């Protein structure tokens, strides 16, 4: 979890960039939400413009290994950070192990590249394409201040419109706040913001494969 002192929820997207990243970015922009994108080095090489678009839109880039191998080596992790920086100029501060598989060696390897290892509290299982209602229900069922939500903008089919792709989740989270009785959580933001402990500005529209 992130820091629970402020009513903030960190939205994170794994396995991109991909052809669907632009759709996710549009929904995040429409709902005035920021997020963290844990990217694969191989996909950054394939879609460098998507990586640059994530950063240009004000989101955080993070490391998810080169090819989604479990327990990646220190060189694999460092290589992904190098790829992301060479494409975007951004130095990653966070690493998410593929599948959430972590041990002391992985944590040390990420640390050697100057990164914290970050998993999640809420798995939306959006890769099953359950639809936006199910995704939003899974988030709201477990959300709490400081929660870290896992979604995907890559790693498989993410299409079919905003009702099924992972961008539907932040849209539903924001709409829950504006159209119904507010819950005790509030603004969806990036992981860096939630971990800073700073009282980040309120989001205007909010009542507010791993």
N, C-alpha and C positions, 0 to 999 in steps of 0.2 A: 504494500500500500504506500501511497504518498503521505504527506503530512495531513493529519485530520483537523488541524486548527481552523482552516477556512473551508467554507462550503464549496468545494471545487471537485470536479470529476475529470480525470485525465482520459482522453480518448486516444487510442493508439491503433495504427493500421500496419499490418505485417505483409511481407512477401512481395511487395511491389519494388519498383514501379511497374505498371502494366498499362495495357490499353484502357483499363477502367479507371485509372488514377484521375484522369481529367474529370470524369463524372463525379467522383468523390469530392474533388476540390471544388466543383461548382456548388454542390450541396453545402459544404462547409462554409463557402463564401456567402451563400444565400441566407444561412442561419447565423452568420457572424460567429463562427466557432473555430477555434484553433486546435490542432492535434499534433501528435508525433507519428512520423512514418518510419518504421523499422524496415530498412531496405536491404535487399540482397545485392551483393556486388555484381553478380552475373546479370541481373536485371537492370542495374544502373548502367552497365556497359551497353545493354540492348536499347534502353530508353533514356538516354541522358537528358533529353529535353524535359521529360516528365519529372525527373529529379530536380532540375532547375526550377520547374514550375511550382513544385511543392515549396521550395525555399522562398521563391518570389512571392508566394501567396501568404507568407508569414508563418509557416509551419516549421516544426523542428524535424531535422533529419537524424536518423539513428541507424545503428549497425545491427544486421540480422544474419551475419555470416556471408560467405561468398555464394555457396550453392545449397544452403539449407541442410547441411550435413549435421547430424547429431554430434555433440561434444567437439566442436571445431577446434583446430589447433590455434596456437598463438599467432602463427603466420597467416592463417586463414582470416582471423579476426582483423589483424593489422592490414591485410590486403584489402579488405572491404572498406575500412576507414580511408585507406589511400585512394581507392577508386572514387568514393563519394567526394572526397576533398578535391581530387583532380577535376571532377566534373562540375562541382558547385562552389568550391572554395570554402566549404563548411567543414569544420572539424567536429566530428561526432563525439558526444559526451556519454552516450548510453549504448549499451549492447543488450540485445534480447536473444537468448539461446534458442535455436530452432526446437519447436515442440516443448519449450520450457525445460528441456533436459539440462540440468546444471550440476556441477560438482565443484570442488575447491580448485581444480586445475582450470576449469573454464573461467571461474571468477578471477583467478590470478592472471590468466591470459588477457582478459578484458581490461583488468587493472593496469597491466603492463602497457596497454595502448591508451591509458588515461581515461578509461570508461568505467562507469558503474554498470552492474548487471541488473536488469529490470525484467520481471515477469509481469503477472497481472493478477487481479482479484476476480474479474468477471469475464468469463468466456462466452461470447455471444453465439458461438458455433455458426456464424454466418456462412461459413463455407458449405453448410448443408443447404443453403438457399431456402430458409424456412419462411421468408417473407418479412416485411418490415414490422408487422405486429408482433411476431414471435421474437424478433431481435430486440425490439424496444421493451417487451415484457421481461426478457431475460436481464436486461440492464436494470430496469426499474425494480425488479424483484430482489436485486442484491446490492443496489447502489448505496453508498454511504460517503460522507466527506473523506476525501483522500483516495477514493477507489480508482483503480486503473482498469480500463475497459479494453478488451482485445477484440479487434475486428480485422478485416483483410481488404486490401485493394489489389491483391495479386494472388498467385498460387493456384489458379484455376478459374473456372467460369465465374464471373462477377456481374454478368449482364442481365438483360431482361427488364431493364428500367429501374427507376428508383424504388420500386416496391420490393425488390429483392437484393439489390447490390448493397454493400456495406455502408454506403453513404446514407442509407435510410435511417440508420440508428441515431446519429446526432440530430437528424431532422425530427424524429419522433421524440427524442429527449427534450428538445427545445419546445416542441409543440405541447408536450405534456405540461410543461411549466406555464405556458401562456393560456391554455384552454381549459385547464382543470385546477382543482385545489392544489396549491403548491406542496411539494414534498420537501423534507428537510435537507435535501441536497440542493445544489444550485448549478453553477456555470460549468459547461464542458470546456476544458482548456488543454494545452499541451502538457506533457509530462514535466518539462523543465519548469513551467510556471508553477505547477502544483508542488514540486519539490523545493522551490525557492522559499516557501513560507511567507512570501510577500502578499499583502492584500491586493491582488490583481484586480483591475477594473471589471466591473460587472458587464456581462454580455448583454447587449441592448435588447435582443429579442427573447431572452430567457428570463423566466421568473426564477425566476431566478433572477483449411489446412493450416496451423499456428506458425 
